[in-house]
Amino acid sequence: MTAEGVGCGFTYIGVPIFLCMEACCSKVTFGTSQYPFVGPQASREYEYTQGMCPKAEELLQHLITIPLNENMSRKNILSIASVIRKVARLLAR
């Protein structure tokens, strides 16, 4: 993709984002209340643990990143999509 003019990377944070957020993993939010994870307002117990989304965790090992943002034109996006299709066809051979 880089040879076609589309920058890309092959790294991400390595683990699902829900495992990187201290508040979700340890349920430390507002002081020691653990709100909204516990209490009468909570609809269920929330757990964020490694292995809870094994397919997502596996996919992270095969992920590429493409720098996209809301300021890109439709033409830019379509050009990137075209390169992705081209490279995917070549890799499928």
Secondary structure, 3 states (H helix, E strand, C coil): CCCCCCCCECCCCCCCHHHCCHHHHHCCCCCCCCCCCCCCCCCCCCCCCCCCCHHHHHHHHHCCECCCCCCCCHHHHHHHHHHHHHHHHHHHC
